[in-house]
Amino acid sequence: MEQHVQTVAESKAPRTFKERLMKVGPGLVAAAAGVGAPDLVASIVVGKTYGMVFLWAIVIGSIIKYSLNEGVGRWHLATGKTILDGWHSLGPWATGYFSVYAIIWGFVYGATAAMTSGMAMHAMFPVFPIWGWAVVHSLAGFILVYIGRYQLFERIMTALVFMMFVTIVGTACFFLPGIPELLNGLVPRVPEGSLFLALGLIGGIGGTMTMASYGYWLKEKEWKGKEWVPMMKLDSKVGYTLTGLFCVASLIIGAQFLAGSAVEIRGNEGLVTLAQMLGDRFGTPLYWLFLLAFWTSSFSSLLGVWNGVPYLFADFIHTVRVKKQNGRKKKPVSEKDPAYRFYLFWLTFPPMLLYAFGKPVELIIIFGVLRSLFMPFLAVTLMLLLNSGRVDPSVRNKSFANIVLGASLLLFAILGVNELISLFT
């Protein structure tokens, strides 16, 4: 009897701010999975070129990503259904798009994420070539997800978030700007010729396919029902506040340390160059601190995808099966599901072929087209779902949520068109 009472108490939504803060977890996972080395590079490059001018863009980008992540979580808690259920209810176009996207995205991202993690580790410990470290990281992600459970995964991701935050913010503390400069950066302005740079910074912060996985992580925490919506909102806010601070710290490093220098920070290789520069000026500890920031941001993204996106794929398979067998009840997705483990395998092993042969141009073009469409796809589907009769009126979108999602849809549409043009020109 005592055990039953304890179980009920544990599943009850917390009421106070302190109680909610103690339960924060999935939001940290989503944020860590979404922010990676590309965000680090982008923020540093923008800071080097324009100083603190685009601080406002990071703030707006964090608000937009929070709104998307919160929308996914609110749909899950308000309906008890997954985001795949929601997409399926909109028609076959939505699930059809996802199925094509997931297969191509997983193949290309599996190689990219592993190579980025491998590059960071190779810079610290060059005992293996980069591709060798890539294999190690890919296998490590596979094993941790295959044999582990969500609670272990969340603990590892929380530790990586802590390391990532301490290392990048710790590095930025060497170059803190004055209060007037920070406040000036919060005033929206766009220097001539930098519009798409600003839009890219807003759209790129922490925005990946893992945002759609948020509902499955809520399920693993056993957050169920509308009473958990306030807890979920705080959870998302904490995660994307840390994401914003991570990118602000990167902007400060670029603006205060690299401003006026002739050094070009291009791609992940540029992060190694920057670490060497920091080490030459401030000593070996800062060299290692920055490389650790590079590695934690890379591996946390890999691990988040390895755990989160297979939920989406397995849910898609279940949805298709239920459609073919009318009357069959859809079973919940778990980490032991064969479809989940198939996609985990797909992320890990087939992409290793790309280590040796590179990425075929045709595959990159298709990947670029699908990637440019995913964030507007997520924004428009959330607007359709959360303004409809599918959810209770009390948890439907309010005016602010609709404004933010509408603005994000416009933003991602512009960025998508620009990316498509760049692919074919």
N, C-alpha and C positions, 0 to 999 in steps of 0.2 A: 504493500500500500504506500509506504514511504517513497519507494522508487518511482511509482506512478506520479505522485505529487511533484517530485523533483523534475520529472520529464516535462510535465505541463508548465511548471514555472520557467524552465529553461527555454521553452518555445514561445513564451510570452514576450511581446514587443516591449523594449525598454521605454520608459516614460520621460526620464530626466536627461538633460544634456550630458551629464557625466556618465550615466549608464550607457547612453548611445555611443559616446566616444570610446568607451572600453570595448565595444563590439565592432568597431571599424575594421574592415578586412577586405571584402571583395572590391571596394573602390580603390584600395591601394594596388590590388592585383591588376585591375583594369588599367590604371594609370601607368604602372610599371611596364605592362605589356605593350602599351601604346606609345610611350616615349622611348626613343632609342638613339643610336648614334647619328642618324640623319637629322634629328631635331637638334642635337648637340652641334653638329656642323653648321646647320642653317642659322642658328642663333648666333654663333660665333662669327660667321661671315657677315651677317647683317650688322652686328655690333662693330666689327672692324671697319665696315664701309660707311655706316651712318651714325656711329656712336649710340647714344641712348634714345635716338629719335623714335624708334619703333617699339619702345616699351609698351605703349598703348595697344599695339597689335598683339602682343603676347597675352595681355589681359583679356582682350576680346576673344582671342583664340581659345583660351582656357574656359571662358564662359560658354562658348559655342559647344565645345567638346563635352563640358559638363551637361549641357542641355540634352545632347544626343544620348549620352550615357544614362542620364536620369530618365529619359523617355523610355529607353529599353527596360530599365528596372521597373518603372511604374506600370508599363504594360504587363510585365510578368506578374507583379504583385496584385494588380487590379483584376486580372482575368484568370490567373492560375495557368495560363497558356504560355507557350514559348514564342519567341519572335518568329520562328519558322511557321508556327500555327497562324500567326498574324499575317505573314507574307502569303501563306497559302490561301487565306480567306480573301485576299485581294485579287486572286486569279492566278492562272498558270504562268503568266509573264514574270511574276516576282520570283517564284521558286525555280522557274526555268533559268532565269538570269543567274540566280545564286549557284545553281548546280554547275554551270559552265565556269563561272568565276572561281568557285572553290577548287576545282581540279587544276586549272592553270595557275592560279595564285599560289596554291600549296606547293606546286612543283618548283616555281621560280623563287618564292620566298624561302622555301626550305634551304636552298643553296645560299641565297643572299645572307640570311640571318646567321647561318653557321660560319660562313666565310668572314663576316664582320666580327663575330666573337673570336674566331681563330686569329684574326689580325691583331686584335687587342691582346690576346694571350701571348702571341708570338713576340710582340714588342716587349713584354715583360720577361718571358722565358723562351728564348729562341732555340730550344732543344729539338723542336719539330718544325717543319715548314708550315706555312699558313694553312695549307690544305689539310695537313695532318692534325693540327689543332681544330680545324673545322669539323673533321670527322669525330674527334673526341667530344666536342661540345654537342654535336648532333646526337651522338650516342648517349651522352649524359642526360640530355633532355628526354630522349626516348625512354631510358631506364627509370628516371625519376617519375615520369608520368605513368609508365606501364605498371610499375610495382607499387607506386605510392597511392595516397588518397588525398582528397582535397585539403584536409587539415595540414598535412605535411607540406603540400604544395604552397599553401598560403603562408606558412611559417617561413619557407625558403624565400618566397617573393617579398615578404615583409622585411626580411634581413637584407635582401638585395636593394630594396627601396631605401632602407636606412643607410646602407653603404653608399649608394648612388647620391643621395641627398647630402650626406656629410662630406663626401669627396669633392663634388662639384661646387657646393656652397662654400666649403672650406677653401678651395682654390680661389673662388671669387672674392673671399674676404681679404685677400692680398691687394685687391684693386678697387675697393669700394668707392663709388663716386659720392659727391656731396648731395645733400638733400635737394638743393635747387635743381641740380641736373636730373635727379630722379623724377621730381615733380614735373619738370619740363618735358620729360619723355612720356608722361601720361596724357599730354595734350595731343589729340589726333592731328597729324599733318603728314603729308606725303611729298617728299622732295621730287623734283622733276625727274621723270624716267624711272621711278621706283614703284609704280602702282602694283605691278604684278609681283614684285618682291614682297611688298606688304601683304598682299592677298595670299601669297604662298606661305608666308610666315603664320598668318591667321589660320589658314586651312590645314597646315601641316602639323601643328602642335598636338602630339598624342593621338592622332587620328588614324586608326587602323581597323581592320576587320574584327579585331578582338573586342571592340565596343559592343558588337552584337552578341558576344559570349557572356555578357554581364549577368543576364537572367539565369543562366545555368549555374554560375557561381553563387547567386543568391539562393538557388534551390539547394545547393550543397550545404549551405549554412542553415537551411530549414527556415528561411524567412518566407512566410506565407501569409497572404491576405493584405487588405488595405491598411490594417493597423501598423504594418511594417514600413509604409511609405515614408514617414518622417525619418525613420532610422536610415533607410536607403538614401534619402536626400543628403543627410549629413555624411554618410559613407562616401557618396560621389563627390561631395564638396571637398572633403579632406583629400581624396585622391587627386583631384584636378587642381586644387590649390598647390599641392606639392609639385605637380607637373609644371604649373606656371612658374613657381619659384626656381625649379631646375632650369627652365629656359631663360629666366631673367638672369640667373647666375652665369649662364653661358654667354648671354648678351653682354654682361659686364666684363667678362674676360676678353671678349673680342674688342669691346669699345675702349677699355682702359689699358690693356696690355699690347694689343696688336695695332691700334690706331696709328696711322702714319708709317707703318713698316711696309717693306716691299714683299713680305712673305705672303704667298697665296695658300689659303687653306682649302684644298679641293678634295672632297670625298673623305673616306675614312683614313687614307694615308696621311691626310693633313693633320689629323688628330695626333698621330705619332710624332710628326714634325713639331707640333705645338708643345707636346710633352717634353721633347728634347730642349726646346727653347726655354720652357719654364725651369727645367732642371739646370740649364746653363746659367740662368740668371739668379735663381733662388736656392739652388742646391738639389741634391738627389732626392730628398724626401718629397718635394713637390712634383718631381718627375714621376715618381711612383704613385703619388696621390691622384694625379690626373689620369694616368694610365688605368688605375683602378676604377675611376669614374667612367672611362671609356668602356672597360670590360663589363662593369655592372649594368650599364645602360644597354649594352648589346645582349648579354646573356639573359637579362630579365625579359627582354622582348622575345627572345627565342623561346624561353621556358613558358611564357604566357601564351604564345601561339600554340606550342606543342600541347598544352593542356586545354586551352579554350576552344580553338577552332574545330577540333574533332567532335565536340558536342554538337556544333552546328551541322556538320556533315552527317553524323549519326541520326540527328533529328530529321534531317532531310530524307534519309533513307526510310525511316519509320513512317514519315508522312506519305511518301510514295506508296509504301506497302499498304497502308490503311486505305488509301484511295482506290487501290486495285482490289482490295477485299472489303467490300462494303459491309459495315456492321462490326468490323473488327476494331477492338479498342486499342488505341495507341498506347504503347507502354513507355514509361519514362526512360530517358537516356541516362546511361551510367558509363563510368570509365572502363567497365568490363565488357561493354557492348562490342560485338565483333566489328560493327561499322565504325565505332569510335577508334578501335585499335587498327583497323585498316587505314584510316586517314592518318593516324599517328605514324604508321609505317610509311605512308605516302610522303609525309613531310620529311622523314628521316633518310630513307635509303635511295629511292630513285633520284633525288636531287644531287646525290654524290657524283652522278655522271657529269654534271655541269662543272664540277671542280676541274676536271681534266679537259673537257671539250669546250668550255665556255657556254655562253647563252646564245642559241640560234636567234638570228635577227627576227625571223617571223614570229617566234614565240614571244620575244620582247615587245614587239608591236602589239600583239594580241593582249599581252599582259598589261601594257600601258593603256590600251583602250578600256579594258575592264576595270583597272584600278581607278582611272579618271572618273568612272561612273558610279563607283560603290558608295562614296560619301553622299552624293546627291540622292542616290537610291535609298539610303538609310534615312535621310532627312525627309524625303517625300513620303515614304511608307509610314514613318512615325506620325507625320501630320495627318495622314489618312486614317490611321488606326486610332490615335488618341483624341480625335475630334468626332469619332463615330459612335453609334449606339453599341459598339462592341464592348465599351467600357462604361462603368457607372458614372453618372454625371458629376459626382463629387471628385473624381480623379481625372476627369478630362482636362485637356489643355486649357490653361488660362491665357489671357491676352499676351502676357509677357513671353510665355513658352511659344506661342504661335509666332510672335514677332521674331524671336531668336531662331526658331526652326526655319521660318520663311527667309530670313536673312542668310542663314547658313546654306539653304538650298540655292539661293541666288549666287552666293560666293562660290560654292562647289561647282555650280554649273559653269560659271565664268572660268574657273581654274581648269575644269575638265575640257572645255572647248579649247583653251589655250594649250593644254597638254596634247590634245589630239592634233592641233595644228603643228606643234613642234615635232610630233612623231612622223608626220608625212611631208615635212618640208626640209 
